[in-house]
């Protein structure tokens, strides 16, 4: 009997992609939470959903199984437990609801489009051009990527399209030019560093311009409502207020990441000569490269809403529609083929795991968990009797770090920002209202640094395999704290000089 059980255990350990000890820890968390009574203000089903969500996040962090498998497990548990519905059919409908979310398909299509850069060789050419200009040091290339983000940000309302669809393929091409490839186990050469810079430039530039990410206009609306229409963030006001602290963040960020996750190749003195020689050997642009370049130009014009600016709002296109147009152009011109689409595993893996996390975050909002959390937070602050400065700090920090519970900045802002602004403006002296609102505005973008599911850009860059999850979360937390401090010190001083308080 003992031998049979032992043989079965060994077979299970070898055959199943399953880490037993982390799995037991996650199971213990789930069971413990389910045995606890639901807190006042939450239904048992809503509390069950919280337990499933937190267990899934812990299982992903502890790497119980591949992330896609953990996401599928969450879908199965939500469906079987019926925590979002009163019937099995309703539960599976809820569990699969996010797969029709345009944001998720924007991510998938952006990954598929980036395959064309590698196949045509245009990505290598762009990477070599960067190296020939800035390639003496890896940090110089990092600053080049950050500058690229900054230049594109005012004209690209989708931060996912910008960071994941435009800058990330360039970053991958540069990494590959140095033979830094996760498939070869050489991502640490330069790829990990450049991928982190690629990502962390995205939240900073999203905070700098009203038109740099989709939920920013919602922030403007909530600030106006909370202030009784006394403070309006116009495009110019937003850009001016965020200019100096944003530039300081962009200056500090590549240095911080260089310290937190240093590249193996730091000085690359021969890279410039090598890049110039390779570019000469490549010759002029091939026809497929020209199609790829033209497609990217088309995507940038449409993502920047240029037709709507010239011809009126009727010609405005959703970012996901634009991405599908670009993918279709590449397919019908033969730049990539259907086999390329089918074989891009990272795109379909991202569809599953990010879709599951978005689903649970949306259901937490629908079942009232987020509203309950906000109400508890407000009651605790009022009861604490704190002075206004700690109140302001707590509101900003709780709002920002509660993004661990969200897979969408739009959902987070929609659920919590107005409530937190209202509480803050009620408890903070009137002369400090504007700096508080501007800190909350900055935090609504800076919070995207935290996780690999924080916004649409993160699963694209994380899915490329250059950064481990542990490193992503560690660097994300530290950079979030550093950037909030920069906005709190440099930002408030700058806003004082501008006369906003």
C-alpha positions in Angstrom: 0.0 0.0 0.0 2.8 2.4 1.0 4.7 1.7 -2.3 1.5 2.3 -4.3 0.8 5.6 -2.6 4.5 6.7 -2.9 4.5 5.8 -6.6 1.3 7.7 -7.2 2.8 10.7 -5.4 6.0 10.6 -7.4 4.0 10.3 -10.7 1.8 13.3 -9.6 4.9 15.3 -8.8 6.6 14.5 -12.1 3.6 14.6 -14.4 1.5 17.5 -13.1 2.8 21.2 -13.4 2.0 21.7 -9.8 4.0 22.9 -6.8 2.6 21.2 -3.7 3.8 23.4 -0.8 2.7 26.7 -2.4 -0.6 25.0 -3.4 -1.2 24.0 0.2 -0.5 27.6 1.4 -3.0 29.0 -1.2 -5.6 26.3 -0.3 -5.2 27.2 3.4 -5.8 30.9 2.7 -8.9 30.1 0.6 -10.4 27.8 3.2 -9.6 30.2 6.1 -11.3 33.1 4.4 -14.3 31.1 3.4 -14.7 29.9 7.0 -14.7 33.4 8.3 -18.1 35.2 8.4 -18.6 37.9 5.8 -17.8 41.4 7.1 -20.7 43.7 7.8 -21.7 45.3 4.5 -20.7 42.4 2.3 -22.8 39.4 1.2 -21.4 35.9 1.7 -21.0 35.6 -2.1 -19.1 38.9 -2.3 -16.8 37.7 0.5 -16.3 34.4 -1.4 -15.3 36.4 -4.5 -12.7 38.3 -2.4 -11.3 35.0 -1.1 -11.0 33.6 -4.7 -9.4 36.8 -6.0 -6.8 37.0 -3.2 -6.1 33.3 -3.4 -5.5 33.5 -7.2 -3.1 36.5 -6.7 -1.2 34.5 -4.1 -1.1 31.4 -6.3 0.3 33.5 -9.2 2.9 35.1 -6.9 4.0 31.7 -5.5 4.0 30.1 -9.0 1.8 27.2 -8.0 1.3 26.5 -11.8 1.8 28.5 -15.0 -0.1 31.8 -14.8 -2.5 30.8 -17.6 -3.4 27.6 -15.7 -4.1 29.6 -12.5 -6.3 32.0 -14.4 -8.3 29.1 -15.8 -8.6 27.7 -12.3 -10.1 31.0 -11.2 -12.6 30.9 -14.0 -13.6 27.3 -13.0 -13.9 28.2 -9.3 -16.0 31.4 -10.0 -18.3 29.3 -12.3 -18.7 26.4 -9.9 -19.1 28.5 -6.7 -21.6 30.8 -8.4 -20.4 33.7 -6.3 -21.4 36.2 -9.0 -24.8 34.8 -9.9 -27.7 32.6 -8.8 -27.2 30.0 -11.6 -24.5 28.0 -13.2 -25.3 29.6 -16.6 -25.1 33.1 -15.1 -21.8 32.3 -13.3 -20.1 31.0 -16.5 -21.4 34.0 -18.4 -19.8 36.3 -15.7 -16.6 34.3 -15.7 -16.1 34.7 -19.4 -17.5 38.2 -19.7 -14.1 39.9 -19.9 -13.1 38.1 -23.1 -15.3 40.5 -25.0 -13.5 43.5 -23.4 -11.9 45.6 -26.2 -8.9 46.4 -24.0 -7.9 42.8 -23.8 -8.1 42.4 -27.5 -6.1 45.5 -28.0 -3.3 43.8 -26.0 -3.6 40.6 -28.0 -3.6 42.4 -31.3 -0.7 44.6 -30.3 1.4 41.5 -29.6 0.4 40.0 -32.9 1.4 43.2 -34.8 4.8 43.3 -33.1 5.5 39.9 -34.6 5.7 41.7 -38.0 8.7 43.8 -36.8 10.7 40.6 -36.1 9.6 38.8 -39.3 10.3 41.7 -41.7 13.6 42.7 -40.0 12.4 46.2 -39.4 12.6 45.7 -35.7 16.2 44.7 -35.9 16.9 47.8 -38.1 15.2 50.1 -35.6 17.1 48.5 -32.8 20.4 48.9 -34.6 19.6 52.5 -35.3 19.1 53.1 -31.6 22.3 51.3 -30.8 24.3 53.3 -33.4 23.1 56.5 -31.7 23.0 55.7 -28.0 24.6 52.2 -27.7 27.8 53.1 -25.9 26.1 52.3 -22.6 22.9 50.3 -21.8 21.6 53.2 -19.7 21.8 55.5 -22.7 19.5 53.1 -24.6 17.1 53.2 -21.6 16.9 57.0 -21.7 16.3 56.7 -25.5 13.2 54.5 -24.8 12.0 57.0 -22.1 12.4 59.9 -24.5 10.5 58.0 -27.2 7.6 57.5 -24.7 7.6 61.2 -23.8 7.5 62.3 -27.4 4.6 59.9 -28.3 2.5 60.5 -25.1 0.7 63.7 -25.9 -0.6 62.2 -29.2 -1.4 58.6 -28.1 -4.5 58.4 -26.0 -4.0 54.7 -25.4 -1.0 54.0 -23.1 -1.3 50.3 -24.1 -0.9 51.2 -27.8 2.0 53.5 -27.0 4.0 51.4 -24.5 3.0 47.9 -25.7 2.3 48.4 -29.4 4.9 51.0 -30.5 7.8 51.2 -28.0 7.9 47.6 -26.8 8.6 46.1 -30.2 11.5 48.5 -30.6 12.8 47.6 -27.1 12.6 43.8 -28.0 14.5 44.5 -31.2 17.3 46.3 -29.3 17.5 43.5 -26.8 17.7 40.9 -29.5 20.4 42.8 -31.3 22.5 42.2 -28.1 21.5 38.5 -28.2 19.4 39.1 -25.0 16.6 36.7 -25.4 14.4 34.9 -22.8 14.2 31.9 -25.0 18.0 31.5 -24.7 18.1 32.4 -21.0 20.1 35.5 -21.8 17.4 38.1 -20.9 19.6 39.5 -18.2 22.2 40.9 -20.6 20.2 44.0 -21.4 16.6 42.9 -21.9 15.4 42.8 -18.3 16.7 46.4 -17.7 15.3 47.7 -21.0 11.9 46.0 -20.5 11.5 47.6 -17.0 12.5 51.0 -18.4 10.1 50.5 -21.3 7.3 49.8 -18.8 8.0 52.3 -16.1 8.2 55.2 -18.6 4.6 54.4 -19.5 2.9 55.4 -16.2 5.0 58.5 -15.9 4.1 59.8 -19.3 0.5 58.8 -18.7 0.5 61.2 -15.7 2.0 64.0 -17.7 -0.6 64.7 -20.4 -4.4 64.6 -20.3 -4.3 62.8 -23.7 -1.8 60.2 -22.7 -4.2 57.5 -21.4 -7.9 56.8 -21.7 -9.1 57.3 -18.1 -7.5 60.8 -17.8 -10.6 62.7 -19.0 -12.6 60.8 -16.3 -10.1 62.2 -13.7 -10.8 65.7 -15.1 -14.5 65.2 -14.7 -14.2 63.8 -11.1 -11.9 66.7 -10.0 -14.4 69.2 -11.3 -17.3 67.5 -9.6 -15.5 67.1 -6.3 -14.4 70.7 -6.3 -17.8 72.0 -7.1 -16.6 73.0 -10.6 -14.1 75.4 -9.0 -11.0 73.6 -10.4 -10.8 72.5 -14.0 -7.9 70.6 -15.5 -7.5 71.8 -19.0 -5.0 70.1 -21.3 -2.6 73.0 -20.7 -3.1 73.1 -17.0 -2.6 69.4 -16.7 0.6 69.4 -18.8 2.0 72.5 -17.0 1.3 71.1 -13.5 2.8 67.6 -14.3 5.7 68.9 -16.4 8.5 69.3 -13.8 7.7 66.4 -11.5 7.1 64.2 -14.5 10.5 65.1 -16.1 12.2 64.5 -12.7 10.6 61.0 -12.6 11.8 60.3 -16.2 15.3 61.4 -15.2 15.4 59.3 -12.1 13.6 56.2 -13.3 16.3 54.7 -15.6 18.9 55.3 -12.9 16.8 53.7 -10.2 16.1 50.6 -12.3 19.8 50.4 -13.3 20.4 50.1 -9.5 17.5 47.8 -8.8 17.9 45.5 -11.8 21.3 46.1 -13.3 22.0 44.8 -16.8 24.9 42.3 -17.3 26.2 44.4 -20.2 26.7 47.9 -18.9 29.3 49.4 -21.2 29.1 48.4 -24.8 32.0 50.2 -26.5 31.9 48.1 -29.7 28.2 48.3 -30.1 28.1 51.4 -32.1 30.6 50.1 -34.7 28.8 46.8 -34.8 25.4 48.4 -35.3 26.7 50.6 -38.1 28.3 47.7 -39.9 25.1 45.6 -39.5 22.9 48.5 -40.9 25.2 48.8 -43.9 25.0 45.0 -44.5 21.1 45.2 -44.3 21.0 47.6 -47.2 18.0 49.7 -48.0 14.5 49.0 -46.7 12.8 45.9 -48.2 9.2 46.1 -49.5 7.9 44.2 -46.4 9.8 46.6 -44.1 8.2 49.6 -45.9 4.7 48.0 -45.4 5.5 47.5 -41.8 6.7 51.1 -41.4 3.7 52.4 -43.2 1.4 50.4 -41.0 3.0 51.8 -37.9 2.6 55.3 -39.2 -1.1 54.6 -39.9 -1.5 53.2 -36.4 0.1 56.2 -34.8 -2.0 58.7 -36.8 -5.2 56.9 -35.9 -4.3 56.3 -32.3 -3.4 60.0 -32.0 -6.9 60.8 -33.3 -5.6 62.9 -36.2 -8.6 62.2 -38.5 -11.0 63.3 -35.8 -9.0 66.5 -35.2 -9.1 67.3 -38.9 -12.5 66.1 -39.9 -14.6 66.0 -36.7 -15.6 63.6 -34.0 -17.4 61.3 -36.4 -14.0 60.1 -37.6 -12.8 59.1 -34.1 -11.9 55.4 -33.8 -11.5 53.3 -30.7 -7.9 52.1 -30.1 -8.8 48.5 -30.5 -10.5 49.1 -33.8 -7.3 50.8 -35.0 -5.2 47.8 -33.8 -7.4 45.4 -35.8 -7.1 47.6 -38.9 -3.3 47.4 -38.6 -3.3 43.6 -38.1 -5.6 43.2 -41.1 -3.3 45.3 -43.3 -0.3 43.2 -42.3 -2.2 40.0 -43.1 -3.7 41.0 -46.5 -0.3 42.4 -47.6 1.4 39.1 -46.8 3.7 40.9 -44.2 2.6 38.3 -41.7 0.4 35.2 -42.4 -2.3 33.4 -40.4 0.3 30.8 -39.2 2.2 33.7 -37.6 -1.0 34.7 -35.8 -1.8 31.2 -34.6 1.8 30.5 -33.4 2.1 33.7 -31.3 1.7 31.9 -28.0 2.3 34.9 -25.8 -0.7 36.7 -27.2 -3.1 33.8 -26.5 -1.6 33.1 -23.1 -2.1 36.8 -22.2 -5.7 36.6 -23.4 -6.4 33.9 -20.9 -4.6 35.1 -17.7 -5.3 38.9 -18.1 -8.9 38.2 -19.1 -9.5 36.2 -15.9 -8.0 38.9 -13.7 -10.0 41.7 -15.4 -13.1 39.6 -14.9 -12.5 39.2 -11.2 -11.7 42.9 -10.7 -14.9 43.9 -12.6 -17.0 41.5 -10.5 -15.5 42.9 -7.2 -16.8 46.2 -8.3 -20.2 44.9 -9.4 -20.8 42.9 -6.2 -20.1 46.0 -4.1 -16.7 45.0 -2.6 -15.0 48.2 -3.8 -17.8 50.5 -2.6 -17.7 48.7 0.8 -13.9 49.1 1.0 -14.2 52.9 0.2 -16.9 53.3 2.8 -14.9 51.6 5.4 -11.9 53.7 4.6 -13.9 56.9 4.9 -15.4 55.9 8.2 -12.0 54.9 9.6 -10.5 58.2 8.6 -13.3 60.3 10.1 -13.1 58.2 13.4 -9.4 58.5 13.7 -9.4 62.2 14.4 -6.2 62.6 12.3 -4.8 66.0 11.3 -5.4 67.0 7.7 -1.8 66.2 6.4 -1.9 62.5 7.5 -5.4 62.3 6.1 -4.3 63.5 2.7 -1.3 61.1 2.8 -3.5 58.1 3.8 -6.1 58.9 1.1 -3.4 59.1 -1.6 -1.6 56.0 -0.5 -4.7 53.8 0.0 -6.1 55.0 -3.4 -2.8 54.2 -5.2 -2.0 50.9 -3.5 -5.5 49.5 -3.7 -4.6 49.1 -7.4 -3.3 45.7 -6.4 -7.0 44.8 -6.6 -7.6 46.1 -10.1 -6.6 45.1 -13.6 -7.9 48.3 -15.1 -7.1 51.9 -14.3 -10.4 53.0 -15.7 -12.3 50.6 -13.4 -10.2 51.7 -10.4 -10.7 55.4 -11.1 -14.5 54.9 -11.8 -14.9 53.0 -8.5 -12.9 55.0 -6.1 -11.5 58.4 -7.2 -14.6 60.5 -6.7 -15.3 59.1 -3.3 -11.7 59.7 -2.1 -11.6 63.2 -3.6 -14.9 64.1 -1.8 -13.7 62.8 1.5 -10.4 64.6 1.2 -11.9 68.0 0.2 -14.3 67.7 3.2 -11.5 67.1 5.7 -8.5 69.1 4.3 -8.3 72.9 4.6 -9.5 74.7 1.5 -6.1 76.3 0.8 -4.6 72.8 0.3 -7.4 71.4 -1.9 -5.6 71.9 -5.2 -2.3 70.1 -4.3 -4.3 67.2 -2.9 -6.3 66.9 -6.1 -3.2 67.1 -8.2 -1.5 64.4 -6.1 -4.6 62.2 -6.6 -4.4 63.0 -10.3 -0.8 61.9 -10.5 -1.5 58.8 -8.4 -4.2 57.7 -10.8 -1.4 57.0 -13.3 1.6 56.2 -11.1 -0.4 53.3 -9.6 0.1 51.5 -12.9 3.7 50.7 -11.8 2.7 48.1 -9.3 1.7 44.8 -10.9 2.0 42.8 -14.1 -1.8 43.2 -14.6 -2.1 46.9 -13.6 -2.9 48.2 -17.0 -3.0 47.1 -20.6 0.7 47.8 -21.2 1.9 45.5 -18.4 0.8 42.1 -19.7 2.4 42.8 -23.1 5.8 43.6 -21.7 5.6 41.0 -18.9 4.4 38.4 -21.4 7.6 38.9 -23.5 9.4 37.0 -20.7 12.3 39.5 -19.9 11.2 40.1 -16.3 10.3 37.6 -13.6 7.1 38.2 -11.6 9.0 38.7 -8.4 11.3 41.3 -9.9 8.4 43.0 -11.6 6.5 43.4 -8.3 9.6 44.4 -6.3 10.7 47.1 -8.8 7.1 48.2 -9.2 6.6 48.8 -5.5 9.8 50.7 -5.1 9.3 52.9 -8.2 5.8 53.7 -7.1 7.0 54.9 -3.7 9.9 56.9 -5.3 7.6 58.6 -7.9 5.0 59.5 -5.3 7.7 61.1 -3.2 8.9 63.0 -6.2 5.4 64.3 -6.9 4.9 65.1 -3.2 8.1 67.1 -2.9 8.9 68.4 -6.4 5.3 68.6 -7.5 3.9 70.5 -4.5 6.9 72.9 -4.7 6.3 73.4 -8.4 2.5 73.9 -7.9 3.3 76.5 -5.2 5.5 78.4 -7.6 2.7 78.3 -10.2 0.4 79.8 -7.7 -2.0 76.9 -7.3 -1.9 77.0 -3.5 
